[in-house]
Amino acid sequence: MVFDYIQKYPHRTKQILGISYEQFQSLLNCAINRYKEIKTKQERQKIRINASGGGRPAKLLIQEQVCLCLFY
């Protein structure tokens, strides 16, 4: 997978994604923080009928989602 390859060879990030490894890490940190903010806001507004933790789990991590978005 692209994310695993970038983690193994960070010097190739610019060639694959078009941004440097440092920019990619900064983008990941922003995306993770924003995702956490959105999830906590949704949980505060949600009226629960079922217990939390139900539903289908995500197949990709946030880091992998950002990486694939930049790759494609």
N, CA, C and O atoms as a Tripos MOL2 file, in Angstrom:
@<TRIPOS>MOLECULE
protein
  288   287    72     0     0
PROTEIN
NO_CHARGES

@<TRIPOS>ATOM
      1 N           0.8380   -1.1740    0.0000 N.3       1 MET1
      2 CA          0.0000    0.0000    0.0000 C.3       1 MET1
      3 C           0.8890    1.2450    0.0000 C.2       1 MET1
      4 O           2.0300    1.1910    0.4600 O.2       1 MET1
      5 N           0.3890    2.3300   -0.4970 N.am      2 VAL2
      6 CA          1.1570    3.5580   -0.6610 C.3       2 VAL2
      7 C           1.6270    4.1030    0.6810 C.2       2 VAL2
      8 O           2.7770    4.5220    0.8080 O.2       2 VAL2
      9 N           0.7570    4.1010    1.6770 N.am      3 PHE3
     10 CA          1.1200    4.6490    2.9900 C.3       3 PHE3
     11 C           2.2750    3.8660    3.6120 C.2       3 PHE3
     12 O           3.2010    4.4620    4.1610 O.2       3 PHE3
     13 N           2.2280    2.5590    3.5310 N.am      4 ASP4
     14 CA          3.3050    1.7350    4.0780 C.3       4 ASP4
     15 C           4.6230    2.0020    3.3420 C.2       4 ASP4
     16 O           5.6860    2.0480    3.9630 O.2       4 ASP4
     17 N           4.5510    2.1760    2.0440 N.am      5 TYR5
     18 CA          5.7460    2.4510    1.2560 C.3       5 TYR5
     19 C           6.3570    3.7850    1.6560 C.2       5 TYR5
     20 O           7.5770    3.8990    1.7730 O.2       5 TYR5
     21 N           5.5240    4.7860    1.8660 N.am      6 ILE6
     22 CA          6.0190    6.1060    2.2730 C.3       6 ILE6
     23 C           6.6400    6.0470    3.6590 C.2       6 ILE6
     24 O           7.6420    6.7140    3.9160 O.2       6 ILE6
     25 N           6.0610    5.2630    4.5490 N.am      7 GLN7
     26 CA          6.6380    5.1240    5.8880 C.3       7 GLN7
     27 C           8.0000    4.4430    5.8100 C.2       7 GLN7
     28 O           8.8960    4.7430    6.5980 O.2       7 GLN7
     29 N           8.1500    3.5410    4.8730 N.am      8 LYS8
     30 CA          9.4090    2.8150    4.7390 C.3       8 LYS8
     31 C          10.4600    3.6560    4.0180 C.2       8 LYS8
     32 O          11.6390    3.6070    4.3690 O.2       8 LYS8
     33 N          10.0440    4.4260    3.0160 N.am      9 TYR9
     34 CA         10.9440    5.2570    2.2190 C.3       9 TYR9
     35 C          10.4470    6.7050    2.2110 C.2       9 TYR9
     36 O           9.8620    7.1460    1.2210 O.2       9 TYR9
     37 N          10.6700    7.4490    3.2980 N.am     10 PRO10
     38 CA         10.1380    8.8220    3.3570 C.3      10 PRO10
     39 C          10.7500    9.7670    2.3330 C.2      10 PRO10
     40 O          10.1330   10.7760    1.9920 O.2      10 PRO10
     41 N          11.9400    9.4710    1.8360 N.am     11 HIS11
     42 CA         12.5670   10.3440    0.8380 C.3      11 HIS11
     43 C          11.8540   10.2960   -0.5140 C.2      11 HIS11
     44 O          12.0960   11.1580   -1.3600 O.2      11 HIS11
     45 N          10.9970    9.3270   -0.7330 N.am     12 ARG12
     46 CA         10.2600    9.1980   -2.0010 C.3      12 ARG12
     47 C           8.8920    9.8890   -1.9690 C.2      12 ARG12
     48 O           8.1640    9.8640   -2.9620 O.2      12 ARG12
     49 N           8.5430   10.4990   -0.8460 N.am     13 THR13
     50 CA          7.2200   11.1030   -0.6850 C.3      13 THR13
     51 C           6.9480   12.1780   -1.7330 C.2      13 THR13
     52 O           5.8530   12.2420   -2.2920 O.2      13 THR13
     53 N           7.9280   13.0100   -1.9960 N.am     14 LYS14
     54 CA          7.7500   14.1020   -2.9710 C.3      14 LYS14
     55 C           7.4370   13.5430   -4.3550 C.2      14 LYS14
     56 O           6.6300   14.1250   -5.0790 O.2      14 LYS14
     57 N           8.0470   12.4450   -4.7340 N.am     15 GLN15
     58 CA          7.8150   11.8400   -6.0400 C.3      15 GLN15
     59 C           6.4300   11.2090   -6.1320 C.2      15 GLN15
     60 O           5.8030   11.2310   -7.1910 O.2      15 GLN15
     61 N           5.9610   10.6530   -5.0350 N.am     16 ILE16
     62 CA          4.6940    9.9210   -5.0580 C.3      16 ILE16
     63 C           3.4860   10.8310   -4.8510 C.2      16 ILE16
     64 O           2.4950   10.7330   -5.5750 O.2      16 ILE16
     65 N           3.5760   11.7210   -3.8530 N.am     17 LEU17
     66 CA          2.4230   12.5340   -3.4880 C.3      17 LEU17
     67 C           2.5080   13.9840   -3.9500 C.2      17 LEU17
     68 O           1.4950   14.6820   -3.9890 O.2      17 LEU17
     69 N           3.6920   14.4370   -4.2950 N.am     18 GLY18
     70 CA          3.8430   15.8160   -4.7300 C.3      18 GLY18
     71 C           4.1250   16.7960   -3.6060 C.2      18 GLY18
     72 O           4.2500   17.9960   -3.8480 O.2      18 GLY18
     73 N           4.2260   16.3000   -2.3740 N.am     19 ILE19
     74 CA          4.5740   17.1470   -1.2320 C.3      19 ILE19
     75 C           5.6900   16.4550   -0.4560 C.2      19 ILE19
     76 O           5.8800   15.2460   -0.5790 O.2      19 ILE19
     77 N           6.4200   17.2190    0.3360 N.am     20 SER20
     78 CA          7.5190   16.6370    1.1040 C.3      20 SER20
     79 C           6.9860   15.8050    2.2600 C.2      20 SER20
     80 O           5.8090   15.8900    2.6100 O.2      20 SER20
     81 N           7.8640   15.0000    2.8490 N.am     21 TYR21
     82 CA          7.4720   14.1370    3.9570 C.3      21 TYR21
     83 C           7.0440   14.9690    5.1650 C.2      21 TYR21
     84 O           6.1060   14.5990    5.8700 O.2      21 TYR21
     85 N           7.7260   16.0870    5.4060 N.am     22 GLU22
     86 CA          7.3770   16.9500    6.5290 C.3      22 GLU22
     87 C           5.9920   17.5700    6.3250 C.2      22 GLU22
     88 O           5.2070   17.6620    7.2690 O.2      22 GLU22
     89 N           5.6940   17.9930    5.1020 N.am     23 GLN23
     90 CA          4.3780   18.5370    4.7970 C.3      23 GLN23
     91 C           3.3050   17.4570    4.9540 C.2      23 GLN23
     92 O           2.2100   17.7250    5.4470 O.2      23 GLN23
     93 N           3.6290   16.2490    4.5340 N.am     24 PHE24
     94 CA          2.6970   15.1390    4.6610 C.3      24 PHE24
     95 C           2.4000   14.8420    6.1320 C.2      24 PHE24
     96 O           1.2450   14.6210    6.4980 O.2      24 PHE24
     97 N           3.4260   14.8360    6.9700 N.am     25 GLN25
     98 CA          3.2300   14.5920    8.3980 C.3      25 GLN25
     99 C           2.3960   15.7030    9.0310 C.2      25 GLN25
    100 O           1.5390   15.4320    9.8720 O.2      25 GLN25
    101 N           2.6410   16.9360    8.6380 N.am     26 SER26
    102 CA          1.8670   18.0610    9.1450 C.3      26 SER26
    103 C           0.4020   17.9370    8.7300 C.2      26 SER26
    104 O          -0.5010   18.1810    9.5310 O.2      26 SER26
    105 N           0.1740   17.5570    7.4770 N.am     27 LEU27
    106 CA         -1.1830   17.3550    6.9810 C.3      27 LEU27
    107 C          -1.8800   16.2290    7.7390 C.2      27 LEU27
    108 O          -3.0620   16.3410    8.0640 O.2      27 LEU27
    109 N          -1.1640   15.1550    8.0200 N.am     28 LEU28
    110 CA         -1.7440   14.0520    8.7800 C.3      28 LEU28
    111 C          -2.1430   14.4900   10.1880 C.2      28 LEU28
    112 O          -3.2190   14.1400   10.6740 O.2      28 LEU28
    113 N          -1.2740   15.2560   10.8340 N.am     29 ASN29
    114 CA         -1.5910   15.7360   12.1810 C.3      29 ASN29
    115 C          -2.8420   16.6130   12.1760 C.2      29 ASN29
    116 O          -3.6940   16.4860   13.0550 O.2      29 ASN29
    117 N          -2.9530   17.5010   11.1860 N.am     30 CYS30
    118 CA         -4.1390   18.3470   11.0730 C.3      30 CYS30
    119 C          -5.3920   17.5170   10.8100 C.2      30 CYS30
    120 O          -6.4440   17.7740   11.3960 O.2      30 CYS30
    121 N          -5.2830   16.5350    9.9400 N.am     31 ALA31
    122 CA         -6.4300   15.6880    9.5960 C.3      31 ALA31
    123 C          -6.8850   14.8640   10.7970 C.2      31 ALA31
    124 O          -8.0860   14.7260   11.0290 O.2      31 ALA31
    125 N          -5.9590   14.3240   11.5500 N.am     32 ILE32
    126 CA         -6.3050   13.5220   12.7310 C.3      32 ILE32
    127 C          -6.9770   14.3890   13.7790 C.2      32 ILE32
    128 O          -7.9880   13.9930   14.3590 O.2      32 ILE32
    129 N          -6.4190   15.5790   14.0290 N.am     33 ASN33
    130 CA         -7.0220   16.4880   15.0090 C.3      33 ASN33
    131 C          -8.4140   16.9070   14.5890 C.2      33 ASN33
    132 O          -9.3320   16.9410   15.4090 O.2      33 ASN33
    133 N          -8.5750   17.2240   13.3200 N.am     34 ARG34
    134 CA         -9.8960   17.6360   12.8150 C.3      34 ARG34
    135 C         -10.8970   16.4900   12.9040 C.2      34 ARG34
    136 O         -12.0580   16.7070   13.2500 O.2      34 ARG34
    137 N         -10.4620   15.2860   12.5990 N.am     35 TYR35
    138 CA        -11.3350   14.1140   12.6900 C.3      35 TYR35
    139 C         -11.8150   13.9140   14.1260 C.2      35 TYR35
    140 O         -12.9900   13.6330   14.3620 O.2      35 TYR35
    141 N         -10.8970   14.0600   15.0840 N.am     36 LYS36
    142 CA        -11.2690   13.9060   16.4980 C.3      36 LYS36
    143 C         -12.2730   14.9740   16.9260 C.2      36 LYS36
    144 O         -13.2200   14.6830   17.6560 O.2      36 LYS36
    145 N         -12.0620   16.2130   16.4690 N.am     37 GLU37
    146 CA        -12.9950   17.2920   16.7910 C.3      37 GLU37
    147 C         -14.3900   16.9920   16.2580 C.2      37 GLU37
    148 O         -15.3860   17.1610   16.9620 O.2      37 GLU37
    149 N         -14.4500   16.5490   15.0140 N.am     38 ILE38
    150 CA        -15.7480   16.2600   14.3890 C.3      38 ILE38
    151 C         -16.4480   15.1200   15.1130 C.2      38 ILE38
    152 O         -17.6500   15.1910   15.3720 O.2      38 ILE38
    153 N         -15.6960   14.0620   15.4450 N.am     39 LYS39
    154 CA        -16.3050   12.9130   16.1300 C.3      39 LYS39
    155 C         -16.8370   13.2950   17.5140 C.2      39 LYS39
    156 O         -17.9280   12.8700   17.8930 O.2      39 LYS39
    157 N         -16.0780   14.0940   18.2710 N.am     40 THR40
    158 CA        -16.5600   14.5010   19.5960 C.3      40 THR40
    159 C         -17.7880   15.3960   19.4850 C.2      40 THR40
    160 O         -18.7040   15.2930   20.3000 O.2      40 THR40
    161 N         -17.8150   16.2770   18.4780 N.am     41 LYS41
    162 CA        -18.9830   17.1330   18.2690 C.3      41 LYS41
    163 C         -20.2050   16.2910   17.9100 C.2      41 LYS41
    164 O         -21.3020   16.5440   18.4080 O.2      41 LYS41
    165 N         -20.0200   15.2930   17.0500 N.am     42 GLN42
    166 CA        -21.1260   14.4120   16.6700 C.3      42 GLN42
    167 C         -21.6310   13.6220   17.8630 C.2      42 GLN42
    168 O         -22.8400   13.4530   18.0250 O.2      42 GLN42
    169 N         -20.7260   13.1370   18.6990 N.am     43 GLU43
    170 CA        -21.1230   12.3410   19.8590 C.3      43 GLU43
    171 C         -21.9060   13.1790   20.8690 C.2      43 GLU43
    172 O         -22.8320   12.6760   21.5050 O.2      43 GLU43
    173 N         -21.5380   14.4570   21.0180 N.am     44 ARG44
    174 CA        -22.2570   15.3240   21.9530 C.3      44 ARG44
    175 C         -23.6730   15.5990   21.4740 C.2      44 ARG44
    176 O         -24.5830   15.7250   22.2940 O.2      44 ARG44
    177 N         -23.8810   15.6960   20.1660 N.am     45 GLN45
    178 CA        -25.1870   16.0250   19.6190 C.3      45 GLN45
    179 C         -26.0660   14.8040   19.3850 C.2      45 GLN45
    180 O         -27.2710   14.9320   19.1660 O.2      45 GLN45
    181 N         -25.4690   13.6330   19.4310 N.am     46 LYS46
    182 CA        -26.1850   12.4130   19.0750 C.3      46 LYS46
    183 C         -27.1040   11.9590   20.2130 C.2      46 LYS46
    184 O         -26.7490   12.0300   21.3890 O.2      46 LYS46
    185 N         -28.2690   11.5010   19.8330 N.am     47 ILE47
    186 CA        -29.1820   10.8580   20.7810 C.3      47 ILE47
    187 C         -29.0280    9.3660   20.5740 C.2      47 ILE47
    188 O         -29.3760    8.8340   19.5200 O.2      47 ILE47
    189 N         -28.5010    8.6910   21.5910 N.am     48 ARG48
    190 CA        -28.1590    7.2700   21.4690 C.3      48 ARG48
    191 C         -29.3330    6.3670   21.7690 C.2      48 ARG48
    192 O         -30.0050    6.5010   22.7920 O.2      48 ARG48
    193 N         -29.5620    5.4470   20.8540 N.am     49 ILE49
    194 CA        -30.5250    4.3680   21.0840 C.3      49 ILE49
    195 C         -29.7550    3.0810   21.3390 C.2      49 ILE49
    196 O         -30.0740    2.3220   22.2540 O.2      49 ILE49
    197 N         -28.7360    2.8480   20.5170 N.am     50 ASN50
    198 CA        -27.8770    1.6740   20.6710 C.3      50 ASN50
    199 C         -26.5970    2.0630   21.3950 C.2      50 ASN50
    200 O         -26.2430    3.2400   21.4680 O.2      50 ASN50
    201 N         -25.9120    1.0630   21.9270 N.am     51 ALA51
    202 CA        -24.6430    1.3190   22.6110 C.3      51 ALA51
    203 C         -23.5890    1.7730   21.6130 C.2      51 ALA51
    204 O         -23.6390    1.4220   20.4340 O.2      51 ALA51
    205 N         -22.6380    2.5570   22.1000 N.am     52 SER52
    206 CA        -21.5780    3.0170   21.2050 C.3      52 SER52
    207 C         -20.6780    1.8500   20.8200 C.2      52 SER52
    208 O         -20.5910    0.8500   21.5330 O.2      52 SER52
    209 N         -20.0150    1.9980   19.6850 N.am     53 GLY53
    210 CA        -19.1300    0.9380   19.2070 C.3      53 GLY53
    211 C         -19.7870    0.0260   18.1960 C.2      53 GLY53
    212 O         -19.1320   -0.8560   17.6420 O.2      53 GLY53
    213 N         -21.0580    0.2180   17.9490 N.am     54 GLY54
    214 CA        -21.7480   -0.5980   16.9660 C.3      54 GLY54
    215 C         -21.4730   -0.0900   15.5600 C.2      54 GLY54
    216 O         -20.9000    0.9850   15.3830 O.2      54 GLY54
    217 N         -21.8710   -0.8400   14.5920 N.am     55 GLY55
    218 CA        -21.6710   -0.4250   13.2100 C.3      55 GLY55
    219 C         -20.4400   -1.0680   12.6030 C.2      55 GLY55
    220 O         -19.6810   -1.7760   13.2650 O.2      55 GLY55
    221 N         -20.2770   -0.8030   11.3580 N.am     56 ARG56
    222 CA        -19.1720   -1.3900   10.6140 C.3      56 ARG56
    223 C         -17.8890   -0.6050   10.8670 C.2      56 ARG56
    224 O         -17.8860    0.6180   10.7300 O.2      56 ARG56
    225 N         -16.8100   -1.2700   11.2300 N.am     57 PRO57
    226 CA        -15.5490   -0.5550   11.4460 C.3      57 PRO57
    227 C         -14.9360   -0.1110   10.1190 C.2      57 PRO57
    228 O         -15.1480   -0.7380    9.0810 O.2      57 PRO57
    229 N         -14.1810    0.9670   10.1700 N.am     58 ALA58
    230 CA        -13.5280    1.4830    8.9720 C.3      58 ALA58
    231 C         -12.4170    0.5310    8.5410 C.2      58 ALA58
    232 O         -11.7440   -0.0690    9.3800 O.2      58 ALA58
    233 N         -12.2300    0.3970    7.2370 N.am     59 LYS59
    234 CA        -11.1790   -0.4780    6.7240 C.3      59 LYS59
    235 C          -9.8280    0.2210    6.6700 C.2      59 LYS59
    236 O          -8.7870   -0.4270    6.7830 O.2      59 LYS59
    237 N          -9.8380    1.5440    6.4990 N.am     60 LEU60
    238 CA         -8.5970    2.3010    6.3930 C.3      60 LEU60
    239 C          -8.4510    3.2540    7.5780 C.2      60 LEU60
    240 O          -9.4340    3.7890    8.0900 O.2      60 LEU60
    241 N          -7.2200    3.4500    7.9960 N.am     61 LEU61
    242 CA         -6.9240    4.4450    9.0120 C.3      61 LEU61
    243 C          -7.0210    5.8310    8.3940 C.2      61 LEU61
    244 O          -7.0010    5.9760    7.1720 O.2      61 LEU61
    245 N          -7.1260    6.8410    9.2370 N.am     62 ILE62
    246 CA         -7.1800    8.2170    8.7460 C.3      62 ILE62
    247 C          -5.9360    8.5370    7.9210 C.2      62 ILE62
    248 O          -6.0260    9.1890    6.8820 O.2      62 ILE62
    249 N          -4.7780    8.0760    8.3880 N.am     63 GLN63
    250 CA         -3.5280    8.3280    7.6750 C.3      63 GLN63
    251 C          -3.5770    7.7340    6.2710 C.2      63 GLN63
    252 O          -3.1370    8.3630    5.3080 O.2      63 GLN63
    253 N          -4.1070    6.5310    6.1620 N.am     64 GLU64
    254 CA         -4.1970    5.8720    4.8570 C.3      64 GLU64
    255 C          -5.2000    6.5790    3.9450 C.2      64 GLU64
    256 O          -4.9890    6.6630    2.7350 O.2      64 GLU64
    257 N          -6.2840    7.0820    4.5230 N.am     65 GLN65
    258 CA         -7.2710    7.8030    3.7220 C.3      65 GLN65
    259 C          -6.6790    9.0770    3.1260 C.2      65 GLN65
    260 O          -6.8910    9.3750    1.9510 O.2      65 GLN65
    261 N          -5.9390    9.8240    3.9390 N.am     66 VAL66
    262 CA         -5.3100   11.0600    3.4550 C.3      66 VAL66
    263 C          -4.2810   10.7340    2.3680 C.2      66 VAL66
    264 O          -4.2170   11.4070    1.3390 O.2      66 VAL66
    265 N          -3.4950    9.7170    2.6060 N.am     67 CYS67
    266 CA         -2.4560    9.3160    1.6450 C.3      67 CYS67
    267 C          -3.0780    8.9130    0.3140 C.2      67 CYS67
    268 O          -2.6010    9.3360   -0.7400 O.2      67 CYS67
    269 N          -4.1130    8.1190    0.3420 N.am     68 LEU68
    270 CA         -4.7550    7.6990   -0.9070 C.3      68 LEU68
    271 C          -5.4340    8.8600   -1.6260 C.2      68 LEU68
    272 O          -5.4610    8.9030   -2.8560 O.2      68 LEU68
    273 N          -5.9780    9.7950   -0.8650 N.am     69 CYS69
    274 CA         -6.5870   10.9780   -1.4730 C.3      69 CYS69
    275 C          -5.5320   11.7790   -2.2340 C.2      69 CYS69
    276 O          -5.7850   12.2350   -3.3490 O.2      69 CYS69
    277 N          -4.3610   11.9490   -1.6410 N.am     70 LEU70
    278 CA         -3.2900   12.6840   -2.3220 C.3      70 LEU70
    279 C          -2.7300   11.8920   -3.5010 C.2      70 LEU70
    280 O          -2.3710   12.4710   -4.5260 O.2      70 LEU70
    281 N          -2.6560   10.5970   -3.3590 N.am     71 PHE71
    282 CA         -2.0840    9.7520   -4.4000 C.3      71 PHE71
    283 C          -2.9490    9.7690   -5.6500 C.2      71 PHE71
    284 O          -2.4370    9.8850   -6.7640 O.2      71 PHE71
    285 N          -4.2630    9.6530   -5.4670 N.am     72 TYR72
    286 CA         -5.1550    9.6120   -6.6240 C.3      72 TYR72
    287 C          -5.4630   10.9970   -7.1270 C.2      72 TYR72
    288 O          -6.2010   11.1510   -8.1000 O.2      72 TYR72
@<TRIPOS>BOND
     1     1     2 1
     2     2     3 1
     3     3     4 2
     4     3     5 am
     5     5     6 1
     6     6     7 1
     7     7     8 2
     8     7     9 am
     9     9    10 1
    10    10    11 1
    11    11    12 2
    12    11    13 am
    13    13    14 1
    14    14    15 1
    15    15    16 2
    16    15    17 am
    17    17    18 1
    18    18    19 1
    19    19    20 2
    20    19    21 am
    21    21    22 1
    22    22    23 1
    23    23    24 2
    24    23    25 am
    25    25    26 1
    26    26    27 1
    27    27    28 2
    28    27    29 am
    29    29    30 1
    30    30    31 1
    31    31    32 2
    32    31    33 am
    33    33    34 1
    34    34    35 1
    35    35    36 2
    36    35    37 am
    37    37    38 1
    38    38    39 1
    39    39    40 2
    40    39    41 am
    41    41    42 1
    42    42    43 1
    43    43    44 2
    44    43    45 am
    45    45    46 1
    46    46    47 1
    47    47    48 2
    48    47    49 am
    49    49    50 1
    50    50    51 1
    51    51    52 2
    52    51    53 am
    53    53    54 1
    54    54    55 1
    55    55    56 2
    56    55    57 am
    57    57    58 1
    58    58    59 1
    59    59    60 2
    60    59    61 am
    61    61    62 1
    62    62    63 1
    63    63    64 2
    64    63    65 am
    65    65    66 1
    66    66    67 1
    67    67    68 2
    68    67    69 am
    69    69    70 1
    70    70    71 1
    71    71    72 2
    72    71    73 am
    73    73    74 1
    74    74    75 1
    75    75    76 2
    76    75    77 am
    77    77    78 1
    78    78    79 1
    79    79    80 2
    80    79    81 am
    81    81    82 1
    82    82    83 1
    83    83    84 2
    84    83    85 am
    85    85    86 1
    86    86    87 1
    87    87    88 2
    88    87    89 am
    89    89    90 1
    90    90    91 1
    91    91    92 2
    92    91    93 am
    93    93    94 1
    94    94    95 1
    95    95    96 2
    96    95    97 am
    97    97    98 1
    98    98    99 1
    99    99   100 2
   100    99   101 am
   101   101   102 1
   102   102   103 1
   103   103   104 2
   104   103   105 am
   105   105   106 1
   106   106   107 1
   107   107   108 2
   108   107   109 am
   109   109   110 1
   110   110   111 1
   111   111   112 2
   112   111   113 am
   113   113   114 1
   114   114   115 1
   115   115   116 2
   116   115   117 am
   117   117   118 1
   118   118   119 1
   119   119   120 2
   120   119   121 am
   121   121   122 1
   122   122   123 1
   123   123   124 2
   124   123   125 am
   125   125   126 1
   126   126   127 1
   127   127   128 2
   128   127   129 am
   129   129   130 1
   130   130   131 1
   131   131   132 2
   132   131   133 am
   133   133   134 1
   134   134   135 1
   135   135   136 2
   136   135   137 am
   137   137   138 1
   138   138   139 1
   139   139   140 2
   140   139   141 am
   141   141   142 1
   142   142   143 1
   143   143   144 2
   144   143   145 am
   145   145   146 1
   146   146   147 1
   147   147   148 2
   148   147   149 am
   149   149   150 1
   150   150   151 1
   151   151   152 2
   152   151   153 am
   153   153   154 1
   154   154   155 1
   155   155   156 2
   156   155   157 am
   157   157   158 1
   158   158   159 1
   159   159   160 2
   160   159   161 am
   161   161   162 1
   162   162   163 1
   163   163   164 2
   164   163   165 am
   165   165   166 1
   166   166   167 1
   167   167   168 2
   168   167   169 am
   169   169   170 1
   170   170   171 1
   171   171   172 2
   172   171   173 am
   173   173   174 1
   174   174   175 1
   175   175   176 2
   176   175   177 am
   177   177   178 1
   178   178   179 1
   179   179   180 2
   180   179   181 am
   181   181   182 1
   182   182   183 1
   183   183   184 2
   184   183   185 am
   185   185   186 1
   186   186   187 1
   187   187   188 2
   188   187   189 am
   189   189   190 1
   190   190   191 1
   191   191   192 2
   192   191   193 am
   193   193   194 1
   194   194   195 1
   195   195   196 2
   196   195   197 am
   197   197   198 1
   198   198   199 1
   199   199   200 2
   200   199   201 am
   201   201   202 1
   202   202   203 1
   203   203   204 2
   204   203   205 am
   205   205   206 1
   206   206   207 1
   207   207   208 2
   208   207   209 am
   209   209   210 1
   210   210   211 1
   211   211   212 2
   212   211   213 am
   213   213   214 1
   214   214   215 1
   215   215   216 2
   216   215   217 am
   217   217   218 1
   218   218   219 1
   219   219   220 2
   220   219   221 am
   221   221   222 1
   222   222   223 1
   223   223   224 2
   224   223   225 am
   225   225   226 1
   226   226   227 1
   227   227   228 2
   228   227   229 am
   229   229   230 1
   230   230   231 1
   231   231   232 2
   232   231   233 am
   233   233   234 1
   234   234   235 1
   235   235   236 2
   236   235   237 am
   237   237   238 1
   238   238   239 1
   239   239   240 2
   240   239   241 am
   241   241   242 1
   242   242   243 1
   243   243   244 2
   244   243   245 am
   245   245   246 1
   246   246   247 1
   247   247   248 2
   248   247   249 am
   249   249   250 1
   250   250   251 1
   251   251   252 2
   252   251   253 am
   253   253   254 1
   254   254   255 1
   255   255   256 2
   256   255   257 am
   257   257   258 1
   258   258   259 1
   259   259   260 2
   260   259   261 am
   261   261   262 1
   262   262   263 1
   263   263   264 2
   264   263   265 am
   265   265   266 1
   266   266   267 1
   267   267   268 2
   268   267   269 am
   269   269   270 1
   270   270   271 1
   271   271   272 2
   272   271   273 am
   273   273   274 1
   274   274   275 1
   275   275   276 2
   276   275   277 am
   277   277   278 1
   278   278   279 1
   279   279   280 2
   280   279   281 am
   281   281   282 1
   282   282   283 1
   283   283   284 2
   284   283   285 am
   285   285   286 1
   286   286   287 1
   287   287   288 2
@<TRIPOS>SUBSTRUCTURE
     1 MET1         2 RESIDUE 1 A MET
     2 VAL2         6 RESIDUE 1 A VAL
     3 PHE3        10 RESIDUE 1 A PHE
     4 ASP4        14 RESIDUE 1 A ASP
     5 TYR5        18 RESIDUE 1 A TYR
     6 ILE6        22 RESIDUE 1 A ILE
     7 GLN7        26 RESIDUE 1 A GLN
     8 LYS8        30 RESIDUE 1 A LYS
     9 TYR9        34 RESIDUE 1 A TYR
    10 PRO10       38 RESIDUE 1 A PRO
    11 HIS11       42 RESIDUE 1 A HIS
    12 ARG12       46 RESIDUE 1 A ARG
    13 THR13       50 RESIDUE 1 A THR
    14 LYS14       54 RESIDUE 1 A LYS
    15 GLN15       58 RESIDUE 1 A GLN
    16 ILE16       62 RESIDUE 1 A ILE
    17 LEU17       66 RESIDUE 1 A LEU
    18 GLY18       70 RESIDUE 1 A GLY
    19 ILE19       74 RESIDUE 1 A ILE
    20 SER20       78 RESIDUE 1 A SER
    21 TYR21       82 RESIDUE 1 A TYR
    22 GLU22       86 RESIDUE 1 A GLU
    23 GLN23       90 RESIDUE 1 A GLN
    24 PHE24       94 RESIDUE 1 A PHE
    25 GLN25       98 RESIDUE 1 A GLN
    26 SER26      102 RESIDUE 1 A SER
    27 LEU27      106 RESIDUE 1 A LEU
    28 LEU28      110 RESIDUE 1 A LEU
    29 ASN29      114 RESIDUE 1 A ASN
    30 CYS30      118 RESIDUE 1 A CYS
    31 ALA31      122 RESIDUE 1 A ALA
    32 ILE32      126 RESIDUE 1 A ILE
    33 ASN33      130 RESIDUE 1 A ASN
    34 ARG34      134 RESIDUE 1 A ARG
    35 TYR35      138 RESIDUE 1 A TYR
    36 LYS36      142 RESIDUE 1 A LYS
    37 GLU37      146 RESIDUE 1 A GLU
    38 ILE38      150 RESIDUE 1 A ILE
    39 LYS39      154 RESIDUE 1 A LYS
    40 THR40      158 RESIDUE 1 A THR
    41 LYS41      162 RESIDUE 1 A LYS
    42 GLN42      166 RESIDUE 1 A GLN
    43 GLU43      170 RESIDUE 1 A GLU
    44 ARG44      174 RESIDUE 1 A ARG
    45 GLN45      178 RESIDUE 1 A GLN
    46 LYS46      182 RESIDUE 1 A LYS
    47 ILE47      186 RESIDUE 1 A ILE
    48 ARG48      190 RESIDUE 1 A ARG
    49 ILE49      194 RESIDUE 1 A ILE
    50 ASN50      198 RESIDUE 1 A ASN
    51 ALA51      202 RESIDUE 1 A ALA
    52 SER52      206 RESIDUE 1 A SER
    53 GLY53      210 RESIDUE 1 A GLY
    54 GLY54      214 RESIDUE 1 A GLY
    55 GLY55      218 RESIDUE 1 A GLY
    56 ARG56      222 RESIDUE 1 A ARG
    57 PRO57      226 RESIDUE 1 A PRO
    58 ALA58      230 RESIDUE 1 A ALA
    59 LYS59      234 RESIDUE 1 A LYS
    60 LEU60      238 RESIDUE 1 A LEU
    61 LEU61      242 RESIDUE 1 A LEU
    62 ILE62      246 RESIDUE 1 A ILE
    63 GLN63      250 RESIDUE 1 A GLN
    64 GLU64      254 RESIDUE 1 A GLU
    65 GLN65      258 RESIDUE 1 A GLN
    66 VAL66      262 RESIDUE 1 A VAL
    67 CYS67      266 RESIDUE 1 A CYS
    68 LEU68      270 RESIDUE 1 A LEU
    69 CYS69      274 RESIDUE 1 A CYS
    70 LEU70      278 RESIDUE 1 A LEU
    71 PHE71      282 RESIDUE 1 A PHE
    72 TYR72      286 RESIDUE 1 A TYR
